[in-house]
Amino acid sequence: VISLSVGNHPTETNLFPAVENVEVKLACSPLSRFTVTPVYKHSHKDLICPLMQQDKQVIPVSNYQNQLVQLSAYDSHGTKFDNFSSLAIDWESSKIQLASFDSDKPMSYFEKEDANGQRKLHGLSTVHVHQVSGTAVITTTTNNYQESHLRAAKVKTPYKALTPVSASLELLLVEDIKVNPGSISIYNHPEVTAEFTISEGSGYFYINSSISNIVKTIFLETKGIVTVYPLRPGTLSIMVYDLCLAFPAPAAVHVHVSDILQVEVRVVDKVSHNTYK
């Protein structure tokens, strides 16, 4: 237990100054397990990849955009470590032609608040992809401490060896999302519709319009077809977000809903009369 007292010394005008005490319980325990999870960043912060809420063994990854993965460390009681930067951690890939790690750029660390407001340390590592589709397994392992930390702590040798701990994540590298066609022109009528298709990607999409109440969209997931129903004239963009791929921007379909301005009927000046027998 680390105790801290904060207060002032007594003075002539304040013989009994206030003193605040705080205690922090410091628990040291051996490492038991790692977890490796992908990191997703979207322009809409409320969008969440459904795979994050499921125990999926295979995670789709873009084979054009490098993927960030997050490492967390736990003890045998399931308590997440506040700090595990003393560990010597290695990253490997089963297929370096699909996904690999840069040995010159070690894993970085950052602090993140949990639900209780306590800041926990997380590790970030970049998976480099090579525009090739397929599956690859990435594995992180530790079986020792960093020498610099041992010297700083003046640890005497020999010391108790660290039990090896590892974690793996299988990646499914896929093409980025594609939409076809990229633009649609549609007449504003209840019985008129248009379609565009969504292909490739992770299979987890969010569809949104830049302007509301111009069209209505219905997505048939089994066929990857989006049907567009016009509501009123106007121009807008329909954005398709891939929830589970590191994609810099959504795929967009530009839609123009038109109305009839006028109808012109042209006839000849003269029409023959009584020419049929």
ROZA-297391 format. One record per residue: residue in three letters; x, y, z of N, C-alpha, C, O, CB in turn. Coordinates in steps of 0.1 Angstrom, whole numbers, plus 5000, padded with zeros to 4 digits. Glycine has a CB too. Layout:
ALAXYZXYZXYZXYZXYZ
...
REM end
This chain:
VAL500849885000500050005000500950125000501850145008499050005012
ILE500650214991501450344990500450454995499350474990501850374975
SER500950525006500150635012500750765009501950785008500150615027
LEU499850865007500251005004499451095012498251085012500151034988
SER500151195019499451295026499751435020500951465017499951285041
VAL498751515019498951645013498351745022497151735026498251654999
GLY499051845026498551955035499552065037500652065031498151885049
ASN499252155046500152265049500652255063500152185072499352405048
HIS501752325066502352335079501552435087500952525082503852375079
PRO501452415100500752505109501352645108502552665107500752465124
THR500452745108500952885108500252965120499452905127500552955094
GLU500653085121500053165132498553185131497753185141500653305133
THR498053195118496653215116495953075114494653075114496453305104
ASN496652975112496052845110496852735117497752675111495952815094
LEU496552715129497252625137497052475134497852395137497052645152
PHE495852455128495452315125495052305110493852295107494352265135
PRO496052305102495652305087495152165083495452065090496952335079
ALA494352165073493752045068494751955061495652005055492552075058
VAL494651825063495551735056494651625050493851565056496551675067
GLU494951595037494251495030495151375028496351385024493751545016
ASN494651255031495351135029494751045018493551045016495351055042
VAL495550985010495150895000496050765000497250775002495150964986
GLU495450654997496150534996495950464983494850464978495750435008
VAL496950404978496950324965497450184968498550164973497750394954
LYS496650084965497049944966497749904954497249904943495849854969
LEU498949864956499849814945499949664946500449604955501249884945
ALA499449594935499449454934500349404923500249444912498049394932
CYS501349314927502249264917501949114916501849034925503749284922
SER501649074904501348934901501948884888502148974879499748914901
PRO502148754886502648704874501748714862500448714864503148564875
LEU502248734850501448734838500848604835501448494837502348784826
SER499548604831498848484829498448464814498548354808497648474837
ARG497948574808497448564794497448704787497548804794496048504793
PHE497448694774497348814765496048804758495448704756498548824755
THR495548924753494448934743494949024732495549124735493148984750
VAL494648984720494949064708493649094701492949004697495948984699
THR493349224699492149264692492449374682493349454684491149324703
PRO491749374671491949474661491449614665490449614673491249434647
VAL492049714660491549854663490949914651491449914640492749944668
TYR489649964653488950024642488750164645488450214656487549954641
LYS488850244634488650394635487750434624487950404612490050464634
HIS486650494628485650544618485350694620485550744631484250454620
SER484950754610484550894611483250914619483151014626484350954597
HIS482450804619481350804629481750724641481850604640480050744622
LYS481950794652482550734664481550634670481950544678482950834674
ASP480250644667479250554673479250414666478450324670477950614674
LEU479950404654479850284647480850174653481950214656480250304632
ILE480350054655481149954662481149824653480049794648480649924676
CYS482249764651482349644644481649534652481949514664483749604640
PRO480649464647479949354654480849254659480549184669478849294646
LEU482049224653482949124657483549154670484049064677484049104646
MET483549284674484149324687483249264699483749254710484349474688
GLN482049244696481049194706480849044705480048984712479749264705
GLN481648984696481548834695482848774696483948834695480948804681
ASP482848644700484148574701484448504688484448384687484048464713
LYS484848594678485248544665486648494665487548564670484948644654
GLN486948384658488248334657488948384645490248394645488248184657
VAL488248424634488848484622488348624620487148654621488448394610
ILE489248714618488948854617489248904603490448894599489748944628
PRO488348964596488649024583489449144584489249224593487349054575
VAL490449154574491349264574491549314560491649224551492749234581
SER491649444557491849494544493249454539494249474547491649644543
ASN493349404527494749374522495349494515496449484508494649254512
TYR494749614517495349734511495749834522496549924520494349804502
GLN495049824534495349914545495949844557495349744562494049984549
ASN497049894562497749834574496749834585495949924587498949914577
GLN496849734593495849714604496549724618497549664620495149574604
LEU495949804627496449824640495849714649494649684648496149964646
VAL496649644657496149554667496549594681497649654683496649404664
GLN495649564691495849614704496149494713495549394712494649694710
LEU497149504722497549404731497249444745497649554750499049364729
SER496649354753496349374767496849254775496849144769494849394769
ALA497249274787497849174795496949154808496449254814499249204799
TYR496849024813496048994824496748894833497648824829494648934820
ASP496348894846496848794855495948684856494948674849497148854870
SER496148584865495348464866493948484871493048404869496048364874
HIS493748604877492448644882491648724872490448764875492548714895
GLY492148744860491448824850491648974852490949044845490048784850
THR492549014861492749154863493749214852494749154850493349184877
LYS493249314846494149374835495249454841495049534851493249464826
PHE496449434836497649504841497549654838497149694827498949444836
ASP497949734848498149874845499349904837499350004829498249954858
ASN500349824838501649844831502349714829502549634838502549944838
PHE502749684816503449564813504649594804505049504796502549454808
SER505149714804506149764795507549694798508449714790506249914795
SER507649624809508849564812509049434804510149374804508949534827
LEU508049384798508049254791508749274777508549374770506649194789
ALA509549174774510149164760509149084751508948964753511549094760
ILE508449154742507449094734507849084720508349184714506149184736
ASP507548964714507848944700506548924692505548864698508748824698
TRP506548964679505348944671505848864659506848884653504749084666
GLU504948764655505248684643504048664634502948674639505848544647
SER504248634622503148604612503448474606504548434602502948714602
SER502348394604502448264598502748274583503348184577501248174600
LYS502348384577502548404562502948554560502148644559501248374554
ILE504248574560504748714559504548774545504548894544506248714561
GLN504148694535503848744522502448814522502048884513503948644511
LEU501648774532500348834534500248944544499749054542499248724537
ALA500848914556500849004567502248994574502748884576499748984577
SER502849104578504149104584504249214594503449304595505249114574
PHE505349214602505649314612507049384609507949314604505649264626
ASP507149504612508349584610509249564622508949624633508149734606
SER510349494621511249474633511849594638512349604649512249364630
ASP511949694629512649824633511649914640512150014646513149894620
LYS510449884640509449964647508749884658507749814655508350024637
PRO509249884670508649804681507249844684506849954680509549804693
MET506649764692505249794697505249924705506149944714504649684705
SER504250014703504150134711503150114722502250024721503750254702
TYR503150194732502250184744501450314745501950424742503050154757
PHE500250294749499350414752498450384764498150264766498550454740
GLU498050484771497150464782495750494778495450584770497550564794
LYS494850414783493350434780492550404793492850314800492950334769
GLU491550494795490750484807489750374805489150354795490050614810
ASP489550294816488550184816487250244821487050364823488950064824
ALA486250154823484950204827484950274841484050354844483950084828
ASN485950234849486050294863486850424863487150484874486650194872
GLY487350464851488150584851489650564854490350654855487650684860
GLN490050434855491450404858492150384845491650324835491550274867
ARG493350444844494150444832494950314831495750284840495050564831
LYS494750234820495450104818496350124806496050194797494449994817
LEU497450044807498350054796497949944785497649834788499850024801
HIS498049984772497749894761498949904751499550014750496349934754
GLY499149794744500149794734499549804720498549744718501049674735
LEU500249874711499749894698500849844688502049884689499350034694
SER500449754679501349704669500749714655499549694654501849554672
THR501549734645500949754631501249624623502349584622501549874625
VAL500149574617500249464608500349524594499449584589499049364610
HIS501449494587501649544574501149444564501549324564503149574571
VAL500249484555499649394545500349424531500949534529498149414544
HIS500149334522500849334509499949314497500349254487501949234510
GLN498649354498497749344487497549204482497349184470498149434476
VAL497549104491497348964487496248914497496248934509498648884489
SER495248844491494148794498494548654504495348584498492848784490
GLY493948614515494148484521494048494536493648594542495548434517
THR494548394543494448394558495948384563496748314558493648274563
ALA496148454574497448444581497148454596496148524601498348564577
VAL497948394604497848394619498948474624500148444622497848244624
ILE498648574632499648654639499748614654498648584660499348814638
THR500948604659501148554672502048654680503148694675501748414672
THR501748684692502548764701503048674713502248604718501848894706
THR504248684716504848594726505848674735506548764731505648474720
THR505848634748506848684757507348574766506548484771506248804766
ASN508648564768509248464777510348524785511148454792509748344769
ASN510448664785511548724792511148874795510248924790512848714785
TYR512048934803511849074806512949154797513949094793512049104821
GLN512649284795513649364788514849394797514649424809512949504784
GLU515949374791517249394799517349534805517849544816518449364790
SER516849634798516949774803516149784816516549864825516449874792
HIS515049724817514249724829514849654840514749694852512749674826
LEU515449534837516149464848517349544853517549534866516649324842
ARG518049604845519249684850518749804858519249834868520049744838
ALA517649874854517149984861516549944875516650024884516050054853
ALA516049824876515549774888516549704897516349664908514349684886
LYS517849694891518949634898518549494903518849444914519349714910
VAL517949414893517549274896518849194896519649194887516549224886
LYS518949114907520149024908519948894899518848844898520348984922
THR520948854893520948734885521548614893522448634900521648754872
PRO521048494891519848464882518548494889518448494902519948314879
TYR517548524881516248554887515248454882515548384872515748704883
LYS514048454888513048354884512648374870512148484866511848364894
ALA512648274862512348284848510848314846510048264854512748154840
LEU510448384836509048414833508448304825509048254815508948544824
THR507248254829506548154822506148204808505448314808505348104830
PRO506448144797506048194784504548214783503748124787506548104773
VAL504148324777502748354774502648394760503448474755502248464784
SER501548354753501348394739499848404736499048354743502048294729
ALA499548474725498248484720498248494705499148554700497448614727
SER497248444699497148444684495848504679494848504686497348304678
LEU495848554667494648604660494748564646495748604639494548754662
GLU493748504640493748464626493048574618491948624621492948334624
LEU493748624608493348734600492948674586493548594580494448834598
LEU491748724581491248694568491448824559490748924561489748644568
LEU492448824551492748944543491848944530491848854522494248944539
VAL491049054529490149064518490249194511490949294516488649054524
GLU489649204499489649334491488849434498487849404506489149304477
ASP489149564496488349674501486949674495486749614484489049804499
ILE485949734501484649734497484549804483485249904480483749814507
LYS483649754474483349814461481849834459481049744463484049724450
VAL481449934453480049964449479949974434480850034428479450084457
ASN478849934428478649934414477149944411476349864415479249814407
PRO476750054403477550154397477850264408477350264419476850224385
GLY478750364404479150464413478150584413478250674421480450514410
SER477250584403476250694402474950644396474950554388476850814393
ILE473850704401472550664397471650784394471750884402471850574408
SER470950784383469950884380468550814379468350724372470250964366
ILE467650864387466350804389465250904388465351014393466350724402
TYR464150854382462950944381462050934393461850824399462050904368
ASN461651044398460851054411459450994409458551074405460851194416
HIS459250864411457950804409457850684419458850614420457650764394
PRO456750664425456650554435456950414430457450324437455350554442
GLU456750394417456950264411458350244404458550144398455850234401
VAL459150354405460450344399461550324410461550394420460750474391
THR462450224408463550204417464850184409464850174397463250074425
ALA465950194417467250164411468050084421467650074433468050304408
GLU469050014416469849924425471349954423471749994412469549774422
PHE472149924433473549914432474049794441473349764450474250044436
THR475149744437475649624445476849664453477649754450476049514435
ILE476949584464478149594473478849464473478349364475477649634488
SER480149474470480949354469482249374477482649484481481349314454
GLU482949254479484149254487483949304501482749304506485249334480
GLY484949344508484849394522484649284532484749164529483649494522
SER484349324544484149234555482849164556482649064562484449304568
GLY481849224550480449174551479649244561478449214563480449034553
TYR480249334569479549414579479549554575480549624576480249394593
PHE478349604571478249744565477249824572476349774578477849734550
TYR477449954571476550054575476250154564477150214558477050134588
ILE474950174560474650254549473950384554473050374562473650184539
ASN474450494549473850624553473850724541474550704532474750684565
SER472950814542472750914531473251054536473051084548471250924527
SER473851124527474351264530473151364533473351454541475151314519
ILE472051334527470851414529469651324531469451224523470551514516
SER468851354541467751264544466451304536466351414531467451274559
ASN465551204535464251224530464251254515463251304509463551344536
ILE465351214508465351224493465151084487464351064478466651284488
VAL465750984493465550844489465450754502465850794513466750794480
LYS464950634500464950534510465750414504465550384492463450494514
THR466550354513467350244508466950114516466750124528468850274509
ILE467050004509466849874516467949784511468149764499465449804512
PHE468649724521469849644518469449494519469049444530471049674527
LEU469649414508469449274508470849204510471549194501468749224495
GLU471149174523472449124526472848994519474048984515472549104541
THR471948904517472248774511472748794497473548714492471048684511
LYS472348894490472748914476473649044474474149064464471448934467
GLY473849114485474649234484474049344475474849414469476049194479
ILE472749354475472049454466471349554475470649524484471049374457
VAL471549684471470849794478469849854468470149894457471849904482
THR468549854472467549904463467250044468467050074480466249814464
VAL467150144458466950284461465550324457465150304445468050374454
TYR464750374466463350424463463350574464463750634474462350354473
PRO462950644453462950794454461750844462460650784462462850844440
LEU461950954470460951014478460651154473459451194473461351024492
ARG461651224468461451364463462651394455463751334456461251464474
PRO462551494446463751534437464851584446464651654456463251644427
GLY466051564441467251614448468551534444468451434437467051614463
THR469651574449470951514447471551484461471551564470471851594438
LEU472151364462472751324474473751214471473951164460471651264484
SER474451174482475451064481475050964492474750994503476951114484
ILE475050834488474850724497476150664501476850614492473850614490
MET476550674513477850624518477650484524476750454532478350714529
VAL478550394520478650264526479850244534480950244529478550154514
TYR479750224547480850214556481150064559480149984561480650284570
ASP482350024558482749894562483149894577484149954580483949834553
LEU482349834585482549844600483749774605484249804616481349794607
CYS484249674597485349584603486549594594487349504595484849444604
LEU486749694586488049714579488549844581487849944583487749684564
ALA489949854581490549984583490550054570491550044562492049974588
PHE489450134567489350194554489250344556488450394565488050144546
PRO490050424549490150574552488850644549488550754555491150634544
ALA487950594540486750674537485650574532486050464527486950784526
PRO484450604533483350514529483250504514483650604507482050544535
ALA482750404508482450394494481150474492480250474500482250244489
ALA481050544481479950644478479350614465479950584455480450784479
VAL477950624465477150624453476450754452475650794461476150494453
HIS476650824441476050954439474650934432474650864421476951054430
VAL473650994438472250964433471651104429471651194437471450894444
HIS470951104418470251224413468751174411468551094402470851284400
VAL467851234418466451204417465851324409465851434414465751184431
SER465251304398464751404389463251404388462651294390465351404375
ASP462651514385461151524383460951574369461951624363460551624394
ILE459751574364459451624351459151774352458251814359458151554345
LEU459851854344459651994344458552034335457752114338460952074340
GLN458551984322457552014313457451894302458351824301457752144306
VAL456351894295456151794285455851864272454951954271454951694288
GLU456651834262456451904249455951794239456451684238457851964243
VAL454851834231454351754221454451824207453951934206452851714224
ARG455051764198455251824185454451754174454451624174456751834181
VAL453651824166452951764155453251834142453751954143451351764158
VAL452951774131453151844118452051944116450951944122453151734106
ASP452352044108451452154105450152114098449052164101452152264097
LYS450352014089449151974081448951824082449951744083449352014066
VAL447651784083447351634084446351604072445351674071446751604098
SER446651504065445851464054444451414058444351354069446451354045
HIS443451444051442051414055441351344044441451374032441251544059
ASN440651234048439851154038440751094027440451104015438751234032
THR441851044031442750984021442650824021443250764013444251014024
TYR441850774030441750624031440450584025439350654027441850574045
LYS440450474017439250424011438650314019437650254015439550373996
REM end
